[in-house]
């Protein structure tokens, strides 16, 4: 009877030890899984930040291109306006000179 109790006690100890080892392994696996999930989350956040920064850079570049195009069009329009004004002024000056010369000849 005593041997049976000792064997039972030893079996219970081995079972408890085995269960303890399983619990520790589960805990270690859970911690490892949480670390991996956190690392993946960090990686995704970094990628998201990179995408946002890339979009911001592209937006800034696009805005600069639009400003440059607008400035070129404005300069071209001003130049065209000045040229047209100079032509009109030239025609008026020539016409005025002709009138003055015609009056002078009279």
Secondary structure, DSSP 4 states (H G I P E B T S, - for coil): -HHHHHHHHHHHHHHHHHHHHHHHHHHHHHHHHHHHHHHHHHHHHHHHHHHHHHHHHHHHHHHHHHHHHHHHHHHHHHHHHHHHHHHHHHHHHHHHHHHHHHHHH-
